[in-house]
């Protein structure tokens, strides 16, 4: 029965590890995909006004690039976004390591 408790604790530790890793990947992936989504939406918006997709892309890409440059020039905002991701990583690591204390507290025999 004691081995079942250890296996259960390790299984839950693995689940927490997978969920926290997924959360971090989704967070940083969203930061990468957000400008790309803005380009696509702007191209579609310009298509409503009768501009072809290529012409819309020629307008949308520099416009979104300029917005990204404005965000880049605000170091507080960039630091906040990165710090939030790092806090997600630290929280996930702390929760995964908390399971080690639980397993160590279980009787080994």
Secondary structure, DSSP 8 states (H G I E B T S, - for coil): -HHHHHHHHHHHHHHHHHHHHHHHHHHHHHHHHHHHHHHHHHHHHHHHTT--HHHHHHHHHHHHHHHHHHHHT-HHHHHHHHHHHHHHHHHHHHHHHHHHHHHHHS---
